């Protein structure tokens, strides 16, 4: 109570700014945690359905359409699968039209390899969206708090100088209250730092999983072949 009563207007302004930053940081951490959890669960559901489908269809039958279930709606792996399937379907149609037995050519595989990359970039942007608010809280929070402390100390000493007397009982509460701004800055920065590091690790895991799956799709597409001549399939 003594500290809050001794706060000057500038310290209150700094603490109010830091309070807004803390709320935004907590909101970002919570929303990202829910997003990453939803994506991770969806990827697990999709990967399970994909493995079961691959066992049924074999390793050389392309990327057939299948229903991974409602749990995989938000799967980033599912999005990559659809991109690869769309690209492969176009090449399969071209192969049938030319009467070739093999589904795709080596040049087509090189082109398909780059097809999922734009989708991966979009997914990466979605994963890192609003993460800058956390870095602002981590780097800016302590400096804003320090600025409030410096201003508070300056005002306290100016008040003492104007009064013309040195009284420890008058100085101590003002300085202690000014230091409260620095504490507020650390209260914002420390949770944001731990939250950011945790979210960054989870984001990298999702991104790495996407890349591994894209490579697996490339391998499966490269092994795709038509088990009957195109003329008979038509």
C-alpha positions in Angstrom: 0.0 0.0 0.0 2.8 2.4 0.8 4.5 1.8 -2.5 1.3 2.4 -4.5 0.5 5.5 -2.6 4.0 6.9 -3.4 3.8 6.2 -7.1 4.1 9.3 -9.2 2.0 9.9 -12.4 4.8 8.8 -14.7 5.2 5.5 -12.8 1.5 4.9 -13.1 1.6 5.5 -16.8 4.6 3.1 -17.2 2.8 0.4 -15.1 -0.4 0.9 -17.2 1.6 0.4 -20.4 3.3 -2.7 -19.0 0.0 -4.1 -17.9 -1.3 -3.8 -21.4 1.8 -5.5 -22.7 1.4 -8.3 -20.1 -2.2 -8.9 -21.2 -1.2 -9.0 -24.9 1.6 -11.4 -24.1 -0.6 -13.7 -22.1 -3.2 -13.6 -24.9 -0.6 -14.5 -27.5 0.8 -17.4 -25.4 -2.7 -18.8 -24.7 -3.9 -18.5 -28.3 -0.7 -20.0 -29.7 -0.8 -22.8 -27.2 -4.3 -23.7 -28.3 -3.4 -23.4 -31.9 -0.3 -25.6 -31.6 -2.2 -28.2 -29.6 -4.9 -28.3 -32.2 -2.4 -28.7 -35.0 -0.4 -31.4 -33.2 -3.6 -33.5 -32.4 -4.8 -33.1 -36.0 -1.4 -34.1 -37.4 -1.4 -37.2 -35.2 -4.9 -38.2 -36.4 -4.0 -37.5 -40.0 -0.8 -39.4 -39.9 -2.5 -42.4 -38.4 -5.1 -42.4 -41.1 -2.4 -41.9 -43.7 -0.4 -44.9 -42.5 -3.5 -47.1 -42.6 -4.4 -45.9 -46.0 -0.9 -46.5 -47.3 -0.9 -50.1 -46.0 -4.2 -50.8 -47.8 -3.2 -49.2 -51.1 0.5 -50.2 -51.3 3.6 -48.0 -51.7 3.3 -47.5 -55.5 -0.2 -46.3 -56.0 0.2 -42.6 -55.8 -1.7 -40.4 -53.4 -5.3 -41.5 -53.5 -8.1 -39.6 -51.9 -9.1 -40.8 -48.4 -11.0 -39.4 -45.4 -8.7 -38.8 -42.5 -11.6 -38.0 -40.2 -12.9 -34.8 -38.6 -10.0 -34.8 -36.1 -7.6 -34.0 -38.9 -9.4 -30.9 -40.2 -6.6 -28.6 -38.9 -3.7 -30.8 -39.9 -0.8 -29.1 -41.7 0.2 -32.5 -43.0 -3.2 -32.9 -44.6 -2.7 -29.6 -46.4 0.6 -30.7 -47.8 -0.9 -34.0 -48.8 -3.6 -32.3 -50.8 -1.0 -30.1 -52.6 1.0 -33.2 -53.5 -2.1 -35.1 -54.6 -3.2 -32.2 -56.8 0.2 -32.0 -58.5 0.4 -35.7 -58.9 -3.1 -36.0 -60.4 -2.2 -33.5 -63.1 0.9 -35.5 -64.1 -1.1 -38.7 -64.0 -3.7 -37.2 -66.4 -0.8 -36.1 -68.7 0.7 -39.6 -68.6 -2.6 -41.3 -69.6 -3.2 -38.9 -72.4 0.2 -39.7 -74.0 -0.2 -43.4 -73.5 2.9 -43.8 -71.3 3.0 -46.8 -69.0 4.8 -45.0 -66.2 2.8 -42.3 -64.3 5.3 -39.5 -64.1 8.6 -38.5 -65.6 11.8 -37.6 -63.7 11.3 -34.0 -64.7 7.9 -34.0 -63.2 9.2 -35.2 -59.9 11.5 -32.2 -59.7 8.6 -29.9 -60.4 6.4 -31.6 -57.8 9.2 -31.3 -55.2 8.8 -27.5 -55.1 5.0 -27.5 -55.1 4.5 -27.9 -51.3 7.0 -25.2 -50.4 4.6 -22.2 -50.8 2.1 -24.1 -48.5 4.9 -24.6 -46.0 5.8 -20.9 -46.1 2.1 -20.0 -45.4 2.0 -22.5 -42.6 5.2 -21.1 -41.1 3.7 -17.6 -41.2 0.6 -18.8 -39.5 2.7 -20.5 -36.7 4.8 -17.4 -36.1 2.0 -14.8 -36.4 1.8 -12.4 -33.5 5.0 -13.9 -31.9 6.6 -10.5 -32.3 4.4 -9.2 -29.5 6.2 -11.6 -27.2 9.6 -10.5 -28.4 8.5 -6.9 -27.8 7.5 -7.8 -24.3 10.8 -9.6 -23.6 13.1 -6.9 -24.9 11.0 -3.8 -24.4 9.3 -4.5 -21.0 12.5 -4.1 -18.8 13.5 -1.0 -20.6 10.1 0.6 -20.2 10.2 -0.3 -16.5 13.7 1.1 -16.2 12.6 4.3 -17.8 9.7 4.6 -15.3 12.2 4.0 -12.4 14.6 6.7 -13.6 11.8 9.2 -14.0 10.4 8.3 -10.6 13.8 8.8 -8.9 14.3 12.1 -10.7 11.0 13.4 -9.6 11.6 12.2 -6.0 14.9 14.0 -5.8 13.5 17.1 -7.4 10.7 17.1 -4.8 13.3 16.8 -2.0 15.4 19.6 -3.5 12.3 21.8 -3.8 11.4 21.1 -0.2 14.9 22.2 0.9 15.4 19.4 3.4 16.7 15.8 3.3 14.4 13.4 5.0 14.9 9.7 4.5 11.3 9.0 5.4 10.3 11.2 2.4 12.9 9.9 0.0 12.6 6.1 0.7 8.9 5.6 -0.3 9.4 7.5 -3.6 12.5 5.6 -4.6 10.9 2.3 -3.6 7.8 3.1 -5.6 10.0 4.1 -8.6 11.7 0.7 -8.5 8.2 -0.9 -8.7 8.2 0.1 -12.4 11.3 -2.0 -13.0 9.7 -4.9 -11.2 6.6 -4.5 -13.4 8.8 -4.6 -16.5 10.4 -7.9 -15.3 7.0 -9.3 -14.5 6.1 -8.7 -18.2 9.4 -9.9 -19.7 10.1 -13.1 -17.7 6.8 -15.0 -18.4 7.0 -13.8 -22.0 10.5 -15.2 -22.4 9.6 -18.6 -21.1 6.4 -18.7 -23.1 8.2 -17.6 -26.3 10.9 -20.2 -25.9 8.3 -22.9 -25.4 6.2 -21.9 -28.3 9.3 -21.6 -30.5 10.4 -25.2 -29.8 6.9 -26.4 -30.6 6.8 -24.4 -33.8 10.1 -25.9 -34.9 8.8 -29.4 -34.2 5.7 -28.8 -36.3 7.8 -27.3 -39.1 10.3 -30.2 -39.0 7.4 -32.7 -39.1 6.0 -30.9 -42.1 9.3 -31.0 -43.9 9.8 -34.7 -43.2 6.3 -35.5 -44.4 6.9 -33.5 -47.6 10.0 -35.5 -48.2 8.0 -38.7 -47.7 5.4 -37.5 -50.2 8.1 -36.9 -52.7 9.5 -40.4 -52.2 6.0 -41.9 -52.6 5.3 -39.8 -55.7 8.6 -40.9 -57.2 7.7 -44.5 -56.8 4.2 -44.1 -58.3 3.6 -46.3 -61.4 0.6 -47.5 -63.4 0.1 -51.2 -63.0 -1.7 -51.4 -66.3 -0.8 -49.7 -69.6 -2.5 -46.3 -70.0 -4.4 -47.4 -73.1 -6.0 -50.2 -71.2 -6.7 -48.0 -68.2 -8.5 -45.6 -70.4 
